Amino acid sequence: MNVNDINSSLLTIPAESISVPSSENLRPLQDKKNIPASNDASAKPTEPTHTGVASTSALSARLSEYMSAADLKLVKEAYRFSDEMHLGQVRKSGEPYISHPIAVAEICAEWKLDVQAIMAALLHDVMEDQDVQKEELIERFGAPVATLVDGLSKLEKIEFQSQIEAQAENFRKMLLAMARDVRVILVKLADRLHNMRTLGVMSPEKKRRISRETMDVYVPIAHRLGLNNIYRELQDLAFSHLYPMRYRTLSKAVKAARGNRREVVNKILDAVNDALKTAELQAEVYGREKTLYGIYRKMHDKHLSFSQVLDVYGFRIVVKDFRESYYALGTLHALYKPMPGKFKDYIAIPKTNGYQSLHTTLIGPYGTPVEFQIRTQEMHRVAESGVAAHWLYKNDEGSLTDLQQRTHAWLQSLLDIQKQTGDSAEFLEHVKVDLFPDSVYVFTPKSKIIALPRGATALDFAYSIHTDIGDQAIATRINHEPVPLRSELKNGDIVEIITSPNSRPTPNWLTYVRTGKARSAIRHYLRTINLNESTELGRQLLAQALVAVNLNPDLPATLIDKLLNESSAKSMEEIYTDIGIGKRMAALVARHILDLVEDDSPNIPFQQFGERSGYRHAPVIIYGSEGLSVQLAPCCLPIPGDGIVGQLKRDQGLVVHTDDCEHAKRLHAKEPDRWIDVTWGEELNRRFDTRIAVTIKNERGALARIAAEIGEADVNISHVNMEDGDANDMTHIHFTIQVDSRAHLAKIMRSIKHLNGVHRILRERG
């Protein structure tokens, strides 16, 4: 029996085996969608067609193109098990639920994914919906398939504090499974694509929620993996449900404009074909139509009218090999004049998702801009299917394609971030940072290309090389010139990092790093380096919060046990530490304890927690020697004697501002619950940085006189900066000095004020 004979009997299952059962056997399916797909991106998805059977003919035909008889037999077993498990389940449309796994498997078969991925596609909901255990899947189908299905399953049985936390944990699990085996995300994207195609029967609120989730997470992942076909379709489908009126309006406008553009398009196609033929180049030339969401986003971001967006014509030229790409580029530049600054060579330097093409914009007939993409057949295949164009994943890194190596490096970075991240929400925050499509390409001193998100700094570059290099970075040279670590990188920069074994990350680094890897590494260091300090700070903050709700901070053991059980913490020290680094809010923990006291009042006498305890609402005392768990805000640099307030920042601990700091006022308006009362301690054993600005007559020795006066007062100068003189021949000098207190600063400023030539002196803020 040959493969085709086997295939004909493999997935051609009798209709009665997958027909909708009688009503008494129905088991309703939660959160499933059903509406047929439309291949026309400009057409609104239609309402569902209700059918009683699910056809496997399309899947059968696709699998027979590349699978062996043995593999087809395994797929058949997975199909039968899935059909049995979902028997009685129906979609919102009334279709048998098995139609959804079949559709997901069909999408995966279009990419020619291997037998394990196809089986996982057919089985992807059995754990989530039917309580099938991973052990049963391992026994029936083997560990690889079971692991794929487990990575695709949600975590609905775990109780989370919020829907946001549950969603974040689902993404964390999925992305980590993807990092170990990229087929997980390929099947997941196929699942999401079919659900988006069939979203029409859901309520408007659910459509918007699912579409927003798709746009925020799945669309960027598809783009990052180079799955451009799915990327574009998911964008348009999400757009159609998020903004249905705008979608319909744009759809009608595009259809109307097609007829008006036909003459210009045909004229350009004829001219380009003739030019390529004269140059003896065999190429496919065709128009490239923008997606509706692409048109909408360009209109929105660049404030353009519809006609302005549609005035740019797009064409794609697919040639035989690498050499002919550049030959075709030269032919086009001879045909039409290129627009300056509108050429990009993504062949020499591919995008991070493996995309390769030459991009150029020319001035075509009637003075209209014409965009061309030039690529080879292989580049076109990768551009449309991304990492799915190479679905054989090997362990030997040397045998991987360039695209696979880049994908492998990014997936590995997900595992690195996970190791250093405190919770799921933080993990998702870091990963989403790295999913932005825009990139900047820089070089190491040995000419290796590193791709980073646009806006990345030299410190991001250091962490992209290795976490230890980032942790120990002290300076950088960009294009052989020394610059600060916070310097933003530009395309083509050559970046060199200077390290020192004594250097360590500071909380300030979090204000200017851009990548998820750098942010998670810095936060991990700050979390672990001063745990004792953070724990003690958390103890003080919780005590203050408990007093504020009239509770005694000395909690009885029974209450502590109940708190630990409900908060999933292992000990009170863990809760104190979480509070100290800003991961938990002291006020919220105190309110939770108050609820526990009220709920358990028969066992815990409430009167021992009342105002009679003698505790008073005391602020947290700042001594200046707390280390990284307490930081003095760089915007206002508070010193003893200033009125101060404290802000609890996530994973940075307590940040102290002056009470008149304008930046602090803006932050307080946004998050008032994160602010607490703080005060200076009486015994301070250190000096504090502050800034002063001196305006002095521009003459010889001016800086020396001021520096000498500061030195006479036994004050250290940690930084000095001079500005050019103004029209009145004055020079502005900015000092950062270290003082004991506000009174000490006032004394120094009076001494400097009396120097000859000093026009003005003030304390600098901001």
N, C-alpha and C positions, 0 to 999 in steps of 0.2 A: 504494500500500500504506500503510495507516495504522499508527500506533504499536503498536496491539494485535496487528496481523498480524505486524509485525516481531518483537514480543516473543515471540510464540508459537513462532517458529523460532529465537529468539536463544539462549536458555539451555536449551532442551529438547534436550539432547545425548543421543544413543543410549546406552543403558545399557552397551553393550559398551566404549564409549570410556573409561569410568571404573570398570570392574569390576576386581576384584583380579586381577592377572596370575598366571601360573604361578609356582611356588615358586622356580624357578631364576633368575627375574628380580627377586625381591624385594630391595629395599635397605632395611634396617631403619632406622627413624627414631629418633633419640635424643631422650629427654626429652619426648615428646609424650603427651597424655592423652586418655582417651576415656570419658565416662560421660554419659548424657543429662541435660539440665537438668530441674529441677522448678520450676514456677511457684509452688508452695506453699512459702513461706519456712520454715514449721514442719515440712516434711517432709524427711526425710533423703534426699539424692540416691541414686538407684537404681543398680544395677549396669548396665554397658553392654549394649546390644543389638548383636549382631554382624551386620552387613549387608554385602553385597557391592557395593552401588552407593551413590552419593551423589546425592541429589535436589537439583535446582536450582529446583524449582517455587516454593518460598516466596520465594526471592530474586528470581525472575522477576516474581512478582506485585507485590512491593514496589517494585521499580525502575520498573515500568510506570506507577506512580501519579504519578511526577513527572519522569521523564527523557525527553528527546527521542530520536527514532530514531537520530540521529547518536551521541549519548552511549551508547545501548544497544549500538551496534555496537562502540564502543571497549571496553566492558565485556566483550563477547563475545571480543574478541581477547586481552584480559588473562586471561580464564578459560581459553581454549584453551592459551595459553602456560604458565600455571601447572599445568594438568592434565598437559601434556606433560612438564614438568620434574619433577613429583612422581610420574610414572608408575612403579609398582613400589614406592613407599613406602607403608607401612601404619602405622596407629596401633597402640598396645598392644592395642586391642580387636579388631584384625583388619579394621577399616574402612579403605577407601582413604584415603590422607592428604588428598586434595583436599577431603574433607568438612569439614576444619577451616577452610581459607580461605573456603569457601562460607559456613560458619556465621558467621565473623567479618564477612564482607561483609553478611550478613543483619542483624546487629546494627547495623552502620553505616547500612544502608538504612532501619532503623526511625527513625533520626535525620534521614533524608533528606540525608545527606552527598552532596557533589557527585561527579561522575564520576571525578575524579582520586583522591579518597579511596577510592571503591569499588574502583578498579583496584589501588590500593596494598594494600587489604585482601586481594584475591585473590592478590597477588604477594608478600605480606610476608615469606614464608619462602624465596623462591627464592635470594636471595643467601646466606643463612645456611646452608641445607641443601644447595644444589646448585651452589655456586661460580659462580653467574651474576654477572658483573661489572656494575658500575654503568654502564659505557660501553655495554654491550649493551642495558640497559634504556632508556638515553637514546635510543639509536638506534631502538628499537622503539616506545617509548611516550612519549618526550619527557622533558625535564629535570625538570619538576615532579613527575611520578610517580616517577621514579628517585630524586629527593631524598627523597621521603616514604618509599620502601622502604628507602633507606640509613639514614635516621633510626631505622627500626624494627629494623634488623638488629643482632645482637649482635657482640661483638668476640672470638669464641672463638679466632681464629687468633693473637692476640697473647699472648705469654707474660707472665703477671703473677706477682708475688711470692706472692700468696695468692688464695684464692677470694674473700675480702672485697674485695681490691683490684679483682679482675675485675668483681665485682658493682657496685662503686662506679663503675668506668669505664663500664660499660654504662648505668647510670642517668644519669651525667653526659652521655653522648652523646645519650641519649634526651631528657633534659630540655632540652638546648641546641637539639636539633632542634625540640622542641616550642615553644621560645621564638621560633623563626623562623617556625613554622607549627603552629598549635595542632591541626591535623588529625592530626599525628603521634601525639599522646597520645590522641586519640579512637579511632584505629585500634588503638593499643596497649592501651587499656583494653578494647576489644571483644575483642581477642586474649586478654587475661588472663581476661576474664569467661568465655569459652568454655572455656579451659583449666581454670578453676576448676570449671565445671559438669561437666567430664569428668575429674576428678582421681581418681575412685574406683579405677581399675585400677593406680595407682602404689603403691609400697611405702609403709608407714607413715612411714618416715624422710623420704622425698621429699615426701609429703603435708604433713608438718609444716614442712619447709624452705620449700616453695613457699607454703604458707598464711601462714607468718610474714612472708615477703617481701611478700606481698600486703597483709597487715594493716599492715606498717610503712611501705610506700611507696605502693602503688597505691590503697588505701582513702583515705589523706589527700589524694592528688592528685584523686581523684574528688570528694571533698568540697569541695576548694578550688575546683574548676571548677563546682561546683553540680550535678554529675551524681548526684542523690540516689537515683535508682532503682538505678544501678550501685553506688553507695556502700553502700546497704543490702544488696543481694544479695551483693556481695563480702564484706562483713562476716560475714553468716550462713554463707556457704560456707566461709570461712576458719575460723570458729568451729567448724563441724561437723567439720573435719579436725584442728584443734588440740586440741579437747576433745570427742571423740566421745561419751563417756559423759554428760557434762554436757549436751551438745546433745540427746541422746535423752531424758534425764530431763525437761528443760525442755519439749521438744516434746510429750511425753505430758501434762505438767501443764497446758500451754496448751490442748490439745484438751479436756481434762476441764473446764477452767474456763469454756470458751466457753458451754456449756449453762447453767451456773449464773448467768452474767452476762446472758443474753439478756433476761430480764424488765426489768432496770434499763436496759439499752441501749435497748430498745424504748420504755420510758417517757420517757427523755430525748429520743429522736428525735421522738416524737409531740408533746411539749411544745414543742420548738424549732421544729418545722415549723408548728405552730399559731401561735406567737408571730410568726414571720416572715411568715406569711400575713396575720395581722391588721395587721402593719406594711406590707403591700402590697409585700413584697420577694420577688422570684423568686430562689431560691437552691437549690443542690444541697447536701444535708446527708447525711453518711455517717460511720460510725464509722472511727476510725483505729487500727489494731492495731499494737502495738509489735512490732519484730523480736525474734527470740530472743536475738540478741547484745545488743540494747538492754536487754532485761530482765536478762540476765546481768550486764552491766556496771553497771547501776543497783544490783542486789543486792550486787555485789562492792564498788563504790566507796562506797556509802552504808550498807553493812552492814544491808540490809533483807531481810526474808523475802519469799518468793514472793508470798504473799497481800498484803503491803503494797504491792508494786509493781503488782500487778494491781488494787488497789483504786482506782487513778486511771484514769478513763475518758477516752478521747481522741476528739474529733470534729473534722471539717473542714467548713467552710462556704465554698462557692465562689459568689461573686456576680458581677453583670454589670460593674460599674465601680468606680473608686476611691472615689467618694462613698458608694456603698452599703456599702462595707466598714465605714466608721465608723458608718453608720446601723445595720447589723447588730450591731455591737459594743454600741451603746446599747440595742438591743432585748434582747440577751442579758443585759446587766447589770440590766435591769428585770425579767427573768424569774427569774434566780438572783443571789444576793449574790456579788459578786466577793471573792476573797481578797486582802488587802492585800499589795502588793509583788510580785504575780504577773502584772503586765501589762507587755508589751514591744511597742513599736511598731517593727517592722522594715520598715514601709512608708516612714515618714519617713526612717529611717536604715537602709538595707539592709545585710545582712551582706556580708562581703568577697567572697563567691562569688555575689552578686547576688540572694540569697534575700530575698523580701519577703512578709510576712504580719503580721497582728495576732495576738498570743498573749495569752490571758487564761485564768485558772483561776477557776472558780466553785464554790460549794457547791451541789451538786445534790440530788436526792432521797435521803433517808436519811442526809443529811450527808456524802455521798461527794464527793470532789474531782472536778471535770470540767474537762478541758483543751480549749480550743477554738482552732483556727487559722482565721483569716478572711482570704480573699484573692480576687482577681479571677481570671478565666479565664487571662489572660496571665501573671499572677504564678504561677498553678498550673503552667502549662506550663514556665516558667523554673525553678520550684522542683523539678520532676521531672527536667528535661533539662539545666538549667544552660546553659553556653556552647554546648552542642550544639543548643539551641533557636534559635540565630542562627549558622548555619554559613557565612554569606557574609562572608568576611574582607576588608575593604577597606584600602587604604593610607591613605586620607584619614581621619585621626583624627576630624575633625569629623563624619563620617557614621556613626561607631560608636555603638552603644547604650551606656548607662551600664555595663551588664554587660561589654560588650566592652572598654570603656575600662579598667575595673578589671582585667580579665584581662590586657589588653595591658600595663598598668603592672607587674603581677606578673611576667609573662613577661620583660619588659625587665630587671627586677631580677635575673633569673637570669643574663642576659648580663653584667650589671655584676659579679655575684659571681664569675663565671667568669674575668673579666679580672683579678681581684685574688686568685685562689685558687691555692695552690701545687700541689695534687694532687687526684685524684678523690675520695679519701676525705674530705678537708677540704671539698670542694665539696658532697658529699652531706650532710655534717654540717650545713653552713650551711642548705641547702635544707630539710632535714627540720625544722629549727627553725621555719621559716616555714610549715610545713604543719599546725601545730597548729590545730584548729578554733576554739578560743575566741579572741575578739578584744575589744579595748577601743577605743572610738571617742572621739577627741579633736578639738579644733578649733585651727586656726591663728588668729592675731590677725585675719585677714580672713574668718573663719567658714568656711573650707574644712574638710571632714571628712576626717580621716586615720584609717585603721584599722590597728592594730598588735596583735601577739600579746599576750595577757594576761600581765602581769608586765613589759611593756616600760617603759623609763625615758625620761626627757627626752632623754638622749643618743641613744637609738634614734629618737626623733622627729626629732632634728636630722639624722641620717643618712638618714631616709626622705625628707626634703625635698631634700637634695643632699649628696653626699659632702664637698664643700668646707665646707659649713656644719657638718657633723659634725666634720671635722678641726680647724676653727677655733673650736669652741664653748668658752666659758669659764664661762658661767653660764646660768641659765634663770629665767623667771618663770612660775609656774603659777597661773592665776586672779589675775594681777597681783601675786602675792607671790613674792619671791625665794626660791628653794630650790636645793639642790645638783643637779648634773646626774644623779646616781644616783637621784633621786626617782622612785618608781614612779607611773605614770600611772593615772588612774581615768576611767571613762566621764564624758564631758561636760567634762573639763578644757580650759581655754584655755591653750595652751602657746606661749611666746615664747622664742626662743633668742638669747642675746647672744654675739656672736663677737668675736674679735680676730685680726688677721693674724699675730700672734706666737704664738698658741696652736697646740699640736701634740698628737696623740694620745700617750698613755702606756700602758705595759703594764697598769697598774691598771684602765684602762677596760674591758678584756676581762672583768673580774670582775663587771661589772654590766650589760653590754648584753645584749639578749635576741634581737634579730633577726639573721638570717643576713647581711643587707646590712651592718649596722653591724660585726659581728664580722669579716667578710671585709675590709672597708675598713681597719679598725684593724690587722689582721694584715698586710695588704699594706703599709701605711705602715711598721710596725715592721720588716718584712723588708727594705725597700729603703732606709731612711733611714741605717742604720749598717752597711752591708755590710762595710766594712773592719774594723770592730770585731768583727763576728760571725765573719768569716773568720779573724782572728787568734785569737779564742777557740777556734774549731773546731780550728785547728792545734795549740794547746796541749792540748786535750782528746784529740785523736787520738794525739798523742805520748805522753801519759800512758797511754792505753789500750794502745798498742803495747808500751810498757815493761812493763806489767803482764803481758803474755803473752810476755815475753822476746824482743821483736823490736826492732831498731834503727829509730827513727823516720825515718832517712834512707833512704827506699825507693829501690831502683834503678829506672831508667826502664822496664825490661821488665815489672817487677811493677806499676808504675803504669799502663802501657798495658793490661795484663790486667784490672786493677781497674776502670778506666774503661769498658772494653768490657762487663764483666759488670754494672756498676751503672747503666748508661745515663747517666752523667754526662759532661759535655763536658770538664771539667778537674778537677784536684785542688782548685783554689780553690772550685769549686762544691760539692765534697764537704765541704771545710772549713766553708763557709758554712752548708750544711745541718746540719752538726753543731752549729755555733755557735748556730743559732736553734732547735735541738731537733727538727728534722725527721728527722735520722738519729741513731742512737745510736752514740757513739764506740766502745763496747765491742763492738757487733755488727760495725761496720766492721773493727775490729782482728781479730776472730775470722775474718772473711771473708778478710782479708789472710793470716792464719796458714794457712788452708786452701789458699790459692793458693800459698803458699811450700812447703807439704808436697806439693801436687800437682805442683809444678814443680821439685822439689828437684834433678833432674839439671842443670837450667840455672842455678839460683840456689843457690849454696853456702849451706846452711842455717847453717853455723857462724858466718857473719858476722852472723847475727841472734841469736845466743845471749847468755848472760849475760856472756860475755867482752867485750861491747861497752862495758861500763863504765857504762851507763845505769842509773839507779836509779829506783824507783817514787816520783816526786815529785808532790805535790799541785799543783793550779792556784793560782797566786798572785793575790790580789785587791789591787788598788791603790786602788780607789775612783774611778778616773777612766776606767773602761771605757765609760761611756755606757750606752745602752739594752741592749747585749748582756749586761750583768751588772746585776742589780737586787738591792737589799737588801730582803728580805721585809718588808712593812709589818706583819705580825703580831708580829714580835719586834724589828725594827729593830736588827740587829747593828752593833756598833761595834768598832774595833780593840782587841784585848785579850780579846774574847769568843772562845770556841771556836766554830768555824763549820763548816757542811756545805753542800754545793751540790746543788741539784736542777735537772736539765735539763727545762725545760717547753717543750712544742711551740710553736714560733713566738714564744717569749718569751725564749729564750736561757737563761742561767744565773741562778737565783734563790738567793740566799745567806740561810741561816737560822742562828740560834744553835744550838749542838748540844744545848741543853736545851729547845728550842721544842716545846711540846706539839703544835701544829699540824703541825710538820715530822715528828714521830714518827708521827702518823696517816698522813701522806702517804707516808712511807717504808714503812710496813707494806703499803700498797696497791701501790706501784711501786718496789720496792727497786733495780731495775736502773737507775733514772734518777738515782741519787745518786752523787756523786763526792767525793773529798777536796779540800778547799780550805784555804788559809791566807792570813793577811794578809802583805802585802809590808812591807819595812822602811822605805821612803820613801813616806809618804802625804802628799799635798799638798792635802787638802781636809778639811772637817769633816763630821760625820755626825749625822743626826737621831736623837734618842732621846726617850723620854717619861718624865716623872717626875710623881708625884702627891704633893701636899703637903696635909696636914690641919692647919689653923691656927685659932686662936680667932677667931671672927667679930667683928672690931672694925675701927674706921676705920683705914685706911692699911695693912691687912694685905697686900693684893696689891702695893701700892707698895713695901713693905719687901723682899718676896721678889724683885720685879723689879729693884730697885736692887742687891741682892746678886748676882743673876745677871749684871747688867751690869758690876759691878765685876770679875767674873772674866773679862771680855772674851768673853762667850758671847751668841749671838744667840737670841732667842725667836722661833720661827716660828709658834707657835699657843698660845693659852691658852683654857681653858674652866673655868667655875666652876659648882659644884653648890650647891643650896640647903643651908642649915645643918641639922644634925640636932638631936636633943633636948638634946644637951650644948652647944649653941651653937657648934658647930664648922663650918667651911666647908672643902669639898674643892676644891682648885684643881689642874687638870691642865695641865702645860706640855709642849710639844714644843720642845726646845732642840737646838742644834748644838754638838757637842763634838769634841775631837781624838781621844780614846781613853777606855778604861774608867777609867784612872787620873785623867784630867781630870774625868770625871763624878763619881768618888768625892770628889774635892776640892771640887767645887761642892756636892754633897749635904751634906758635913760643914759647909760654911759656912752653908747654909740651916738645918740642924738646930739651930744655936746661936742662931738668932733668937728673940726673945721671942714666945711664943704658939704656936710651931710644936710640934704634938703628935706628928706622924709624917711621914716622907718615905720614899718608895720608888720604885724604877724600875718602870715599868709595862710589862707584856707583854700581847700579845693585843689 
